[in-house]
């Protein structure tokens, strides 16, 4: 015969008994750090989906040669003289 044992100590506690088991400082720090990591992960996921849905909005509209006056793009010989 197989008998299954369950821990019913948490379900049998009242509200005042549950408050007696508070978290330690290390546990609170770990939960806060994990929470910040989850928020950061969520922001990265949202940013990646926005880039995937509209990839050209994050690209600059100007190119490297827009500021050149009268010179063709890619010709540096004339710019040196």
Biopython code that builds the backbone (N, CA, C, O; Angstrom):
import numpy as np
from Bio.PDB.StructureBuilder import StructureBuilder

atoms = [
    (1, "UNK", "N", (0.829, -1.178, 0.000)),
    (1, "UNK", "CA", (0.000, 0.000, 0.000)),
    (1, "UNK", "C", (0.877, 1.246, 0.000)),
    (1, "UNK", "O", (1.914, 1.303, 0.661)),
    (2, "UNK", "N", (0.442, 2.217, -0.741)),
    (2, "UNK", "CA", (1.171, 3.475, -0.826)),
    (2, "UNK", "C", (0.380, 4.554, -0.101)),
    (2, "UNK", "O", (-0.792, 4.777, -0.404)),
    (3, "UNK", "N", (1.000, 5.205, 0.829)),
    (3, "UNK", "CA", (0.312, 6.277, 1.547)),
    (3, "UNK", "C", (0.981, 7.606, 1.192)),
    (3, "UNK", "O", (2.207, 7.718, 1.180)),
    (4, "UNK", "N", (0.163, 8.593, 0.909)),
    (4, "UNK", "CA", (0.652, 9.914, 0.543)),
    (4, "UNK", "C", (0.438, 10.839, 1.723)),
    (4, "UNK", "O", (-0.668, 10.935, 2.255)),
    (5, "UNK", "N", (1.493, 11.517, 2.130)),
    (5, "UNK", "CA", (1.414, 12.439, 3.260)),
    (5, "UNK", "C", (1.486, 13.864, 2.745)),
    (5, "UNK", "O", (2.361, 14.204, 1.949)),
    (6, "UNK", "N", (0.583, 14.675, 3.194)),
    (6, "UNK", "CA", (0.562, 16.088, 2.831)),
    (6, "UNK", "C", (0.865, 16.921, 4.055)),
    (6, "UNK", "O", (0.524, 16.546, 5.176)),
    (7, "UNK", "N", (1.502, 18.038, 3.836)),
    (7, "UNK", "CA", (1.805, 18.960, 4.916)),
    (7, "UNK", "C", (0.667, 19.976, 4.984)),
    (7, "UNK", "O", (0.559, 20.861, 4.134)),
    (8, "UNK", "N", (-0.170, 19.840, 5.992)),
    (8, "UNK", "CA", (-1.318, 20.732, 6.141)),
    (8, "UNK", "C", (-1.057, 21.826, 7.169)),
    (8, "UNK", "O", (-1.998, 22.465, 7.639)),
    (9, "UNK", "N", (0.194, 22.049, 7.522)),
    (9, "UNK", "CA", (0.484, 23.025, 8.563)),
    (9, "UNK", "C", (0.214, 24.447, 8.078)),
    (9, "UNK", "O", (-0.210, 25.284, 8.874)),
    (10, "UNK", "N", (0.445, 24.751, 6.793)),
    (10, "UNK", "CA", (0.184, 26.096, 6.297)),
    (10, "UNK", "C", (-1.307, 26.357, 6.122)),
    (10, "UNK", "O", (-1.762, 27.484, 6.318)),
    (11, "UNK", "N", (-2.066, 25.341, 5.760)),
    (11, "UNK", "CA", (-3.498, 25.546, 5.554)),
    (11, "UNK", "C", (-4.247, 25.640, 6.868)),
    (11, "UNK", "O", (-5.331, 26.221, 6.917)),
    (12, "UNK", "N", (-3.686, 25.073, 7.947)),
    (12, "UNK", "CA", (-4.369, 25.092, 9.235)),
    (12, "UNK", "C", (-4.030, 26.324, 10.064)),
    (12, "UNK", "O", (-4.608, 26.518, 11.133)),
    (13, "UNK", "N", (-3.115, 27.152, 9.603)),
    (13, "UNK", "CA", (-2.715, 28.313, 10.392)),
    (13, "UNK", "C", (-3.733, 29.434, 10.258)),
    (13, "UNK", "O", (-4.347, 29.615, 9.207)),
    (14, "UNK", "N", (-3.898, 30.164, 11.315)),
    (14, "UNK", "CA", (-4.755, 31.340, 11.275)),
    (14, "UNK", "C", (-3.928, 32.538, 10.818)),
    (14, "UNK", "O", (-2.730, 32.404, 10.571)),
    (15, "UNK", "N", (-4.552, 33.700, 10.703)),
    (15, "UNK", "CA", (-3.869, 34.899, 10.233)),
    (15, "UNK", "C", (-2.748, 35.338, 11.150)),
    (15, "UNK", "O", (-1.697, 35.762, 10.668)),
    (16, "UNK", "N", (-2.939, 35.250, 12.459)),
    (16, "UNK", "CA", (-1.894, 35.684, 13.390)),
    (16, "UNK", "C", (-0.731, 34.699, 13.403)),
    (16, "UNK", "O", (0.415, 35.109, 13.585)),
    (17, "UNK", "N", (-1.000, 33.416, 13.214)),
    (17, "UNK", "CA", (0.077, 32.432, 13.151)),
    (17, "UNK", "C", (0.909, 32.622, 11.885)),
    (17, "UNK", "O", (2.124, 32.427, 11.893)),
    (18, "UNK", "N", (0.247, 33.000, 10.808)),
    (18, "UNK", "CA", (0.953, 33.178, 9.540)),
    (18, "UNK", "C", (1.891, 34.377, 9.602)),
    (18, "UNK", "O", (2.948, 34.353, 8.971)),
    (19, "UNK", "N", (1.541, 35.416, 10.336)),
    (19, "UNK", "CA", (2.388, 36.605, 10.455)),
    (19, "UNK", "C", (3.632, 36.315, 11.295)),
    (19, "UNK", "O", (4.615, 37.050, 11.200)),
    (20, "UNK", "N", (3.612, 35.271, 12.105)),
    (20, "UNK", "CA", (4.770, 34.937, 12.926)),
    (20, "UNK", "C", (5.916, 34.423, 12.065)),
    (20, "UNK", "O", (7.075, 34.511, 12.472)),
    (21, "UNK", "N", (5.619, 33.893, 10.894)),
    (21, "UNK", "CA", (6.652, 33.380, 9.989)),
    (21, "UNK", "C", (6.987, 34.447, 8.955)),
    (21, "UNK", "O", (6.604, 34.329, 7.791)),
    (22, "UNK", "N", (7.690, 35.472, 9.368)),
    (22, "UNK", "CA", (8.071, 36.546, 8.453)),
    (22, "UNK", "C", (9.354, 36.161, 7.719)),
    (22, "UNK", "O", (10.060, 35.235, 8.119)),
    (23, "UNK", "N", (9.638, 36.878, 6.655)),
    (23, "UNK", "CA", (10.818, 36.606, 5.844)),
    (23, "UNK", "C", (12.051, 37.241, 6.468)),
    (23, "UNK", "O", (11.974, 38.293, 7.103)),
    (24, "UNK", "N", (13.179, 36.590, 6.277)),
    (24, "UNK", "CA", (14.433, 37.161, 6.770)),
    (24, "UNK", "C", (14.887, 38.267, 5.813)),
    (24, "UNK", "O", (14.311, 38.455, 4.742)),
    (25, "UNK", "N", (15.917, 38.986, 6.218)),
    (25, "UNK", "CA", (16.439, 40.071, 5.392)),
    (25, "UNK", "C", (17.006, 39.541, 4.082)),
    (25, "UNK", "O", (16.855, 40.179, 3.040)),
    (26, "UNK", "N", (17.660, 38.377, 4.121)),
    (26, "UNK", "CA", (18.207, 37.797, 2.900)),
    (26, "UNK", "C", (17.100, 37.400, 1.935)),
    (26, "UNK", "O", (17.236, 37.586, 0.725)),
    (27, "UNK", "N", (16.006, 36.856, 2.457)),
    (27, "UNK", "CA", (14.888, 36.457, 1.607)),
    (27, "UNK", "C", (14.201, 37.675, 1.000)),
    (27, "UNK", "O", (13.819, 37.653, -0.170)),
    (28, "UNK", "N", (14.042, 38.730, 1.782)),
    (28, "UNK", "CA", (13.438, 39.953, 1.255)),
    (28, "UNK", "C", (14.302, 40.564, 0.161)),
    (28, "UNK", "O", (13.793, 41.033, -0.857)),
    (29, "UNK", "N", (15.624, 40.554, 0.380)),
    (29, "UNK", "CA", (16.547, 41.084, -0.619)),
    (29, "UNK", "C", (16.502, 40.241, -1.892)),
    (29, "UNK", "O", (16.514, 40.782, -2.998)),
    (30, "UNK", "N", (16.452, 38.938, -1.738)),
    (30, "UNK", "CA", (16.388, 38.059, -2.907)),
    (30, "UNK", "C", (15.094, 38.268, -3.678)),
    (30, "UNK", "O", (15.113, 38.311, -4.908)),
    (31, "UNK", "N", (13.979, 38.397, -2.983)),
    (31, "UNK", "CA", (12.699, 38.635, -3.658)),
    (31, "UNK", "C", (12.690, 39.985, -4.370)),
    (31, "UNK", "O", (12.149, 40.106, -5.469)),
    (32, "UNK", "N", (13.283, 40.990, -3.751)),
    (32, "UNK", "CA", (13.352, 42.308, -4.396)),
    (32, "UNK", "C", (14.228, 42.256, -5.640)),
    (32, "UNK", "O", (13.883, 42.850, -6.662)),
    (33, "UNK", "N", (15.358, 41.552, -5.568)),
    (33, "UNK", "CA", (16.254, 41.433, -6.713)),
    (33, "UNK", "C", (15.589, 40.656, -7.846)),
    (33, "UNK", "O", (15.692, 41.049, -9.008)),
    (34, "UNK", "N", (14.918, 39.573, -7.524)),
    (34, "UNK", "CA", (14.207, 38.792, -8.547)),
    (34, "UNK", "C", (13.086, 39.622, -9.153)),
    (34, "UNK", "O", (12.838, 39.539, -10.356)),
    (35, "UNK", "N", (12.409, 40.417, -8.340)),
    (35, "UNK", "CA", (11.351, 41.285, -8.862)),
    (35, "UNK", "C", (11.894, 42.321, -9.828)),
    (35, "UNK", "O", (11.290, 42.583, -10.869)),
    (36, "UNK", "N", (13.040, 42.914, -9.484)),
    (36, "UNK", "CA", (13.647, 43.895, -10.399)),
    (36, "UNK", "C", (14.096, 43.231, -11.699)),
    (36, "UNK", "O", (13.965, 43.819, -12.773)),
    (37, "UNK", "N", (14.623, 42.012, -11.610)),
    (37, "UNK", "CA", (15.017, 41.291, -12.815)),
    (37, "UNK", "C", (13.807, 40.966, -13.692)),
    (37, "UNK", "O", (13.897, 41.032, -14.918)),
    (38, "UNK", "N", (12.698, 40.622, -13.086)),
    (38, "UNK", "CA", (11.486, 40.335, -13.858)),
    (38, "UNK", "C", (10.956, 41.585, -14.549)),
    (38, "UNK", "O", (10.493, 41.514, -15.688)),
    (39, "UNK", "N", (11.020, 42.724, -13.874)),
    (39, "UNK", "CA", (10.594, 43.982, -14.493)),
    (39, "UNK", "C", (11.509, 44.314, -15.667)),
    (39, "UNK", "O", (11.031, 44.709, -16.731)),
    (40, "UNK", "N", (12.824, 44.157, -15.484)),
    (40, "UNK", "CA", (13.779, 44.413, -16.556)),
    (40, "UNK", "C", (13.549, 43.468, -17.736)),
    (40, "UNK", "O", (13.614, 43.887, -18.892)),
    (41, "UNK", "N", (13.285, 42.207, -17.446)),
    (41, "UNK", "CA", (12.987, 41.240, -18.504)),
    (41, "UNK", "C", (11.721, 41.606, -19.248)),
    (41, "UNK", "O", (11.665, 41.481, -20.472)),
    (42, "UNK", "N", (10.712, 42.053, -18.536)),
    (42, "UNK", "CA", (9.477, 42.477, -19.184)),
    (42, "UNK", "C", (9.692, 43.669, -20.106)),
    (42, "UNK", "O", (9.143, 43.715, -21.207)),
    (43, "UNK", "N", (10.496, 44.638, -19.653)),
    (43, "UNK", "CA", (10.786, 45.792, -20.504)),
    (43, "UNK", "C", (11.553, 45.388, -21.760)),
    (43, "UNK", "O", (11.287, 45.905, -22.845)),
    (44, "UNK", "N", (12.497, 44.472, -21.617)),
    (44, "UNK", "CA", (13.248, 44.002, -22.780)),
    (44, "UNK", "C", (12.355, 43.246, -23.760)),
    (44, "UNK", "O", (12.506, 43.391, -24.973)),
    (45, "UNK", "N", (11.440, 42.451, -23.250)),
    (45, "UNK", "CA", (10.522, 41.708, -24.121)),
    (45, "UNK", "C", (9.630, 42.668, -24.886)),
    (45, "UNK", "O", (9.415, 42.495, -26.086)),
    (46, "UNK", "N", (9.107, 43.686, -24.201)),
    (46, "UNK", "CA", (8.258, 44.670, -24.872)),
    (46, "UNK", "C", (9.049, 45.413, -25.938)),
    (46, "UNK", "O", (8.541, 45.634, -27.038)),
    (47, "UNK", "N", (10.287, 45.803, -25.631)),
    (47, "UNK", "CA", (11.119, 46.521, -26.608)),
    (47, "UNK", "C", (11.424, 45.641, -27.816)),
    (47, "UNK", "O", (11.377, 46.109, -28.954)),
    (48, "UNK", "N", (11.733, 44.378, -27.577)),
    (48, "UNK", "CA", (12.034, 43.479, -28.697)),
    (48, "UNK", "C", (10.814, 43.266, -29.581)),
    (48, "UNK", "O", (10.949, 43.230, -30.804)),
    (49, "UNK", "N", (9.629, 43.125, -29.000)),
    (49, "UNK", "CA", (8.428, 42.960, -29.810)),
    (49, "UNK", "C", (8.113, 44.221, -30.600)),
    (49, "UNK", "O", (7.632, 44.142, -31.730)),
    (50, "UNK", "N", (8.384, 45.400, -30.008)),
    (50, "UNK", "CA", (8.161, 46.641, -30.763)),
    (50, "UNK", "C", (9.109, 46.739, -31.944)),
    (50, "UNK", "O", (8.713, 47.202, -33.014)),
    (51, "UNK", "N", (10.361, 46.310, -31.772)),
    (51, "UNK", "CA", (11.311, 46.332, -32.878)),
    (51, "UNK", "C", (10.916, 45.305, -33.934)),
    (51, "UNK", "O", (11.045, 45.572, -35.129)),
    (52, "UNK", "N", (10.440, 44.146, -33.515)),
    (52, "UNK", "CA", (10.017, 43.129, -34.481)),
    (52, "UNK", "C", (8.794, 43.569, -35.276)),
    (52, "UNK", "O", (8.685, 43.257, -36.462)),
    (53, "UNK", "N", (7.880, 44.285, -34.644)),
    (53, "UNK", "CA", (6.673, 44.705, -35.347)),
    (53, "UNK", "C", (6.928, 45.873, -36.280)),
    (53, "UNK", "O", (6.290, 45.972, -37.328)),
    (54, "UNK", "N", (7.861, 46.774, -35.918)),
    (54, "UNK", "CA", (8.149, 47.929, -36.766)),
    (54, "UNK", "C", (9.657, 48.184, -36.739)),
    (54, "UNK", "O", (10.117, 49.071, -36.020)),
    (55, "UNK", "N", (10.436, 47.415, -37.515)),
    (55, "UNK", "CA", (11.898, 47.519, -37.397)),
    (55, "UNK", "C", (12.479, 48.809, -37.951)),
    (55, "UNK", "O", (13.558, 49.218, -37.522)),
    (56, "UNK", "N", (11.804, 49.465, -38.889)),
    (56, "UNK", "CA", (12.387, 50.644, -39.517)),
    (56, "UNK", "C", (12.166, 51.917, -38.705)),
    (56, "UNK", "O", (12.780, 52.941, -39.005)),
    (57, "UNK", "N", (11.329, 51.883, -37.711)),
    (57, "UNK", "CA", (11.119, 53.088, -36.903)),
    (57, "UNK", "C", (12.313, 53.369, -36.001)),
    (57, "UNK", "O", (12.533, 54.520, -35.623)),
    (58, "UNK", "N", (13.091, 52.347, -35.645)),
    (58, "UNK", "CA", (14.232, 52.559, -34.763)),
    (58, "UNK", "C", (15.490, 52.943, -35.530)),
    (58, "UNK", "O", (16.498, 53.284, -34.911)),
    (59, "UNK", "N", (15.461, 52.898, -36.857)),
    (59, "UNK", "CA", (16.630, 53.278, -37.652)),
    (59, "UNK", "C", (16.637, 54.785, -37.891)),
    (59, "UNK", "O", (15.576, 55.378, -38.084)),
    (60, "UNK", "N", (17.798, 55.409, -37.882)),
    (60, "UNK", "CA", (17.847, 56.843, -38.211)),
    (60, "UNK", "C", (17.572, 57.055, -39.695)),
    (60, "UNK", "O", (17.956, 56.237, -40.531)),
    (61, "UNK", "N", (16.909, 58.154, -40.012)),
    (61, "UNK", "CA", (16.543, 58.414, -41.400)),
    (61, "UNK", "C", (17.681, 59.027, -42.196)),
    (61, "UNK", "O", (17.659, 58.982, -43.426)),
    (62, "UNK", "N", (18.673, 59.596, -41.531)),
    (62, "UNK", "CA", (19.790, 60.208, -42.244)),
    (62, "UNK", "C", (20.908, 59.188, -42.418)),
    (62, "UNK", "O", (20.999, 58.214, -41.671)),
    (63, "UNK", "N", (21.747, 59.424, -43.402)),
    (63, "UNK", "CA", (22.898, 58.553, -43.607)),
    (63, "UNK", "C", (24.167, 59.320, -43.266)),
    (63, "UNK", "O", (24.109, 60.496, -42.907)),
    (64, "UNK", "N", (25.311, 58.656, -43.380)),
    (64, "UNK", "CA", (26.559, 59.279, -42.959)),
    (64, "UNK", "C", (27.012, 60.370, -43.922)),
    (64, "UNK", "O", (27.837, 61.208, -43.556)),
    (65, "UNK", "N", (26.499, 60.375, -45.119)),
    (65, "UNK", "CA", (26.955, 61.345, -46.089)),
    (65, "UNK", "C", (26.028, 62.522, -46.295)),
    (65, "UNK", "O", (26.233, 63.290, -47.235)),
    (66, "UNK", "N", (25.027, 62.698, -45.469)),
    (66, "UNK", "CA", (24.080, 63.803, -45.654)),
    (66, "UNK", "C", (24.721, 65.165, -45.439)),
    (66, "UNK", "O", (24.274, 66.152, -46.022)),
    (67, "UNK", "N", (25.752, 65.239, -44.619)),
    (67, "UNK", "CA", (26.361, 66.521, -44.316)),
    (67, "UNK", "C", (27.387, 66.978, -45.327)),
    (67, "UNK", "O", (27.896, 68.094, -45.218)),
    (68, "UNK", "N", (27.704, 66.157, -46.301)),
    (68, "UNK", "CA", (28.715, 66.538, -47.287)),
    (68, "UNK", "C", (28.120, 67.506, -48.297)),
    (68, "UNK", "O", (27.003, 67.310, -48.776)),
    (69, "UNK", "N", (28.867, 68.541, -48.614)),
    (69, "UNK", "CA", (28.374, 69.553, -49.553)),
    (69, "UNK", "C", (29.135, 69.436, -50.864)),
    (69, "UNK", "O", (30.327, 69.737, -50.919)),
    (70, "UNK", "N", (28.474, 69.013, -51.894)),
    (70, "UNK", "CA", (29.080, 68.944, -53.204)),
    (70, "UNK", "C", (29.981, 67.756, -53.429)),
    (70, "UNK", "O", (30.486, 67.584, -54.539)),
    (71, "UNK", "N", (30.201, 66.947, -52.452)),
    (71, "UNK", "CA", (31.047, 65.775, -52.612)),
    (71, "UNK", "C", (30.167, 64.541, -52.759)),
    (71, "UNK", "O", (29.107, 64.449, -52.141)),
    (72, "UNK", "N", (30.594, 63.632, -53.548)),
    (72, "UNK", "CA", (29.872, 62.378, -53.672)),
    (72, "UNK", "C", (30.174, 61.524, -52.458)),
    (72, "UNK", "O", (31.249, 61.615, -51.865)),
    (73, "UNK", "N", (29.224, 60.704, -52.104)),
    (73, "UNK", "CA", (29.420, 59.830, -50.949)),
    (73, "UNK", "C", (30.505, 58.816, -51.264)),
    (73, "UNK", "O", (30.482, 58.188, -52.322)),
    (74, "UNK", "N", (31.442, 58.654, -50.364)),
    (74, "UNK", "CA", (32.480, 57.667, -50.523)),
    (74, "UNK", "C", (33.747, 58.185, -51.166)),
    (74, "UNK", "O", (34.690, 57.410, -51.324)),
    (75, "UNK", "N", (33.825, 59.431, -51.540)),
    (75, "UNK", "CA", (35.069, 59.955, -52.139)),
    (75, "UNK", "C", (35.774, 60.813, -51.110)),
    (75, "UNK", "O", (35.321, 61.910, -50.781)),
    (76, "UNK", "N", (36.878, 60.310, -50.609)),
    (76, "UNK", "CA", (37.628, 61.036, -49.583)),
    (76, "UNK", "C", (38.812, 61.789, -50.174)),
    (76, "UNK", "O", (39.401, 62.630, -49.495)),
    (77, "UNK", "N", (39.173, 61.508, -51.421)),
    (77, "UNK", "CA", (40.322, 62.187, -52.020)),
    (77, "UNK", "C", (40.070, 63.686, -52.161)),
    (77, "UNK", "O", (40.963, 64.497, -51.915)),
    (78, "UNK", "N", (38.851, 64.051, -52.557)),
    (78, "UNK", "CA", (38.516, 65.467, -52.731)),
    (78, "UNK", "C", (38.370, 66.179, -51.389)),
    (78, "UNK", "O", (38.570, 67.390, -51.302)),
    (79, "UNK", "N", (38.024, 65.435, -50.348)),
    (79, "UNK", "CA", (37.844, 66.074, -49.051)),
    (79, "UNK", "C", (39.182, 66.422, -48.410)),
    (79, "UNK", "O", (39.248, 67.317, -47.568)),
    (80, "UNK", "N", (40.254, 65.721, -48.801)),
    (80, "UNK", "CA", (41.561, 65.983, -48.218)),
    (80, "UNK", "C", (42.239, 67.208, -48.814)),
    (80, "UNK", "O", (43.088, 67.822, -48.167)),
    (81, "UNK", "N", (41.876, 67.567, -50.033)),
    (81, "UNK", "CA", (42.545, 68.691, -50.678)),
    (81, "UNK", "C", (41.887, 70.012, -50.429)),
    (81, "UNK", "O", (42.357, 71.038, -50.919)),
]
sb = StructureBuilder()
sb.init_structure("model")
sb.init_model(0)
sb.init_chain("A")
sb.init_seg("    ")
for serial, (resi, resn, name, xyz) in enumerate(atoms, 1):
    if name == "N":
        sb.init_residue(resn, " ", resi, " ")
    sb.init_atom(name, np.array(xyz, "f"), 0.0, 1.0, " ", f" {name:<3s}", serial, name[0])
structure = sb.get_structure()
